[in-house]
């Protein structure tokens, strides 16, 4: 007869036993896959079920931003330097990539906040919320791929071999957003200021990222672009898909390594902080 697994809770910090912590984290990650899938399906269905436009809402945010800047550029309100592909294609691809980042950034806090009641009453692997957040981001981006296909056809942008490596850059964009989202989640659960400030932060951040115009080569903005971790990832994804080359390979590699390292660290912080957060939520 198979014995029922026993979980022992102690007051000792898991950080005192790193190897044991790593094993538990991996075990909980694997054990949370089924729950994560169910949460993803539930949340996606609930989000689009009671809307008139349905999945069209996944298209609207990046398209609205792109169309605004296309109109401003066409009317001469803003002047954008030459781009290697038609400007409308450049800005639409950029806004879709930016939406992938902002969705990833907001997803962890949204999922934890939406499931506060379940967190307070049910003991389950918290990694399920991370996987569910990633699943929902991937689903929404999958819908927006239709926009990119239309852009490539309408503006006659020939696909290159680099499109095979584009998913790597897309993955890094998503993981960077998830990592930063996990960093903000413990504070965001306790204080609503984080949720209120995120739209303002991302709106300003957009203009420091080569989304709607190429990165400047001189001046203060050039420095800010250079130290913006999202910039090399967006540049890599767009250039691989449209030119087949890594324009800034070194920054891309550096940001990717920092993203993966930071993701593991934030996962640990997320896991260690959750008992305290659940206690505060329950209280």
N, C-alpha and C positions, 0 to 999 in steps of 0.2 A: 504493500500500500504506500502510495507516494505521500511523503510528509508535506504538510502545509508550510510554506516559507514563513519565517519569523523575522520581523523587523524590530530592531532594538534601538530605542531613542535614548541618547545620552546628552549631558550638558557640555560635553567636549566639543570644541570647534573642529569641523571637518578639515580645516586648513592644517591641523597638526599632523594629518596623515595624507599627504598629497596623492600617493599611489592609490590608496583606498578611495579617496574622493574621485579620482579619475575613473576608477572602475565603476563606482556608483553612478557617476554622470553618464557614462556610456550605456550602462544597463538601463537607466531611466529613459535615455534618449530612444533606445530600441523599443522599450516597453510602451512608449507613448505614441507610437506611430498610428495605431488603430484609432485611439482617441483623437489624435490630431486630425486624422482624415474625417472623422465624424463632425468635429468642430468646424472644419473648413467647409464641408458640405452644408452644414446647418447655417453658418453665418453668410455664405454666399447666397443661399436660397432666401434667407430672411432679408438680405440687403436689396435684392432685385425683385422679390415677389410682389411687393405692394407699390410698385412704381409703374407709371404709364409708359415711360421710355425704355424701361428694362436695362438690357446690357449696353444700350446707347450711352448711359451715364459713364461708362468706362472710357468712351471716346472723347467726351465733351471737355474735360479739364485741359488736356494737352492741345486739343484742336483750338479751343477758345484762345489760349495764350498764343499759339502759333499764328492764328489768323489776325490777331491784334497787331503783332509785330510785322507781319507781312504787309498789312495795310499801312502802318506807320512808315515803313521803309518805302513803299510804293509812292506815298504822298509826299515824301521828302521830309517828314517830321523828324525822323532819325536817319543818319547816314551810316551805313554798314560797309566796311571794306569788302573787297572781292572775296568770294568763297569758291572753293574748288568744284562745287556742284551748284545748281540753281538755288538762289536764296530760299525760296519757299520750301524746297526739299531739305535744305540745311536746317532750317528752323523747326520744321515739323519733326524731323528725326531727333533733333536736340530736345524738344519739349517732351517727346515720348520717353526718351532716356531719363530726363529730369523727373518725370512723373514716376518712373520706376524707383528712383532714389527716394523721393518724398513719400511714396507709399510704404517703402521699406522702413523709412525713418519713423513713421507714425504708427506702423502696424503693432509693434510690441506693446506700447502703452495703451493703444485702443483695445487690444485683446484682453490685457490684464484688467483694465477698467471695466470692460463689458462683462467680465466674469468674476467680479468681486464677490457676489453672493455664493457662487459655486466654490470659489477659493476658500471662503470662510467656513463652508459646511462639509466639503468633500476633500478627502486626501487623495491626490492623484499626482503623477509626475508633472512637474511644472514645465518641463521641456515640451509638453504637448502644445502649450500656448505658443512657444517659439516656432515649432514646426507648422502649426496652423497659420500663424502670421505669414510665414514664408509661402505656404500653399496659396493663400489668398492673393498675395502679391504676384506670384507666378501666373495665377488664373487671370487676373486683370491684365497683366502684360501680354498674355497669350491672345486676349481679345484685341489689344491694340496692335498686334502684329499685322492685322488687316490694313490698318492705316499705312504702315511701312510698305507693304506690298503694293498698295495703290500709288504711293509716292514714287516708288521705283519705276512703276509702269508709266505713270502720267508724265514724269519728268525725265524719262528715258535714262535713268541712272543704271548703268550696266553692273550687275553683280560681279564680284571678284572672288578669287579663291579665299581671300581673307574673311569672307562671310562664314567660313567654317570655324574660324577662331573667335568670331564675334560673341558666341555664347559665353566664352570665358570672361570677356569684358563685362557682359551683362551680369554674370554671376557675381563679379567683384563689386559692381554698382549696388546690387541687392544686398550683399553681405556687409558692405560698408554702412548702408542705411540701417540694417538690422543691428549691427554692432553699436552704432550711435544711439539707436532706439533703446537697446538694452541698458545703455549707460544712463539714459534719462528716465527709464521706467521706475526705479525705486523712489526717486524724488517726485516723479509725476503722479504716482499713486497717492502720495501723501499730500501733495500740494497741487491744486488745479491751475496754478500759475504756469506750469510747464505746458499744459494743453493749450492755454490761451496764448502763450508766447510762440509756440511752434509755427503757426501760420505766418506770423510776422517775420520770424527768423528765416524761414524758407523763401519768403518773398524777396527779402534782401539778398539771400544767398544765391538766388537765381541769377542776379546781375553780376555776381562774381564768378560765374561759371560759364564756359563757352557753349551756352545753349542757344541763344538767339543772335549771337555775333561772335566772330573769331576772337581769340585771346589777343589783347594788345601786346605789342612788343616792347614798349617803352613806358616809363612813368610808374606812378604808384599802383595803378590798376594792374599793370603787368606783374608787379611783385605779389599783389593779393591773389591774382590768378595762379601764380606759380606755387603758392603755399596752400591753395585750396585743394584738399584731397580728392574732391569729386572731379576736378578738371581733367587730370590725365586719364581717368576711367571713361569719361564721356568722349573725350577726344579719341581714345583707342577704339571704343565701340563704333563710333561714326566713321572713322578713317578705315577701319578693317572692312566694314560693310561696303564702303563706297570707293576706296582706293586700294584695298588689299595690303596696306602697310601699317606698321606701328610708327606713328609720327614721333611720339615721345616714349620710347620703350623703357628707359631707365626710371623715369617717374612712375610709370605704370607698375613696374616690378616692385619698386619701393613701397608704393601705396598698397599694393596687393599683399605684400608680406606683413606690413603693419596692420592691415585689415584682418588678416587671418589670425595674427597674434592677439590683436585687440579683441576679436570675437571670442576666443577661448577665455581671455581674462574677464570679459564682461559676462560670459556665461557663468563663470565661477562667482562673480559678484552678485549676479541675478539669483543664483541658487542659494548662496549664503544669506542674502538679505531677505529672502522670501518668508522664512518663519517670522521675522520681525514685522514684515509688512502684513502678513495674514493676521497676526495678533492685533495690529493697529486697526485693520479693517474690521475684525470681529468686535473690537471695543467700540 
